[in-house]
Amino acid sequence: MSTRKNDRPETLKERWRRLCMEYAPSDNIMDGDDTMAALKMSVFNLPQTDRLLMLLYADCGSLREVGHLLGVSHMTVRREIQRITKEILGNENLH
């Protein structure tokens, strides 16, 4: 888990705010890579709970860590990540 300036572990709410800022869509994303811009917009058009899950997974890189943070099993996280990924890939903006 990330730490803040005073070496206190980052809370889930603080992490959510940081991730939203770090992964926010911008005009100059990936220097004009249209696919990456569309992907980022697709993530930010997801419902808030799905977006939280995707951003936490992108930040942690571990199903088990995300599951631990959210108090669910890693298999639940895996199933939801797969569902959300299918939804994003089904977005016509990415084709």
N, C-alpha and C positions, 0 to 999 in steps of 0.2 A: 504494500500500500504506500502511496506517496506521502511525503511529509511536507509540512509547511515550514515557514521561516523559523518558527520557534520549536521545531523538532516534534511537534504534536502531530500524530497521524491525521491525515486528511479525512474528514467525514464524507459519507456518501453524498450528502448535499453539496459540499464544497467541490467534490470531484465532478459531480454532474455539471455544476456551473463552469468549472475549468474546461471540461470536455466540450461543452456547448460553444465556448469561445474558441477553443483550438480547432474544432472541426466545422465551424460556421462557414457556409458558402461565401465566396468572395468573387469579385470581378476578375481578379488575376490568378485564380486557382490553377495551379500546374501550368502556368504560362500558355494558356489557350488550349489545353487538352480537353476537347469537348466531351469525351467519354467520362473523364474523371469529374468534370463539372456536373454532368448529368447524374452520375452516381451520387455525388455529394448532395445534390438537390433531392434526389430520391430518398436518401436517408433522412433529410430534414423535413420531408413531407410525410414521413411516417407518423403514426400516433405517438404521443410522448413516451409511453411505456416501451414500445418497440424501439424507438430512437435511443432511449436510455440503455437498453440491452445491447444494441449494436455498438454504441459508443464505448460502453464499458468493456465489451469484448475486444474492440479495436485497441483500447488502452491497455488492457490486461494481457490479452493474447492467450488467456487460459480459461477454459470452460469451468474448471474447478474453482478458480479464484472468483470469477463472476458469480458462480453459484453460492460460494461462501459469503460474498458481499451481500447478496440478495436473500440469503437464507433458503435457497432451493437446491435441488440436486444438479450436478453437472449435466445429467442426461436431460433434465428439463430445459436447461440453458441451450444444450445442443439442438434439441427439437425446435425450440423457438427461433434460434439463429437460422436453422435450415428453412423454416417457414418464412421468415422475414426475407432471407436471401432470395427464395423463389419469387416472392412478391416484388422485390426490387428488380430482379432480372426479367420479370415479366413486364416491367415498365417500358413502354415503347420509346421513351426518350433515349434509351441506351442502345438502340439498334441503329 
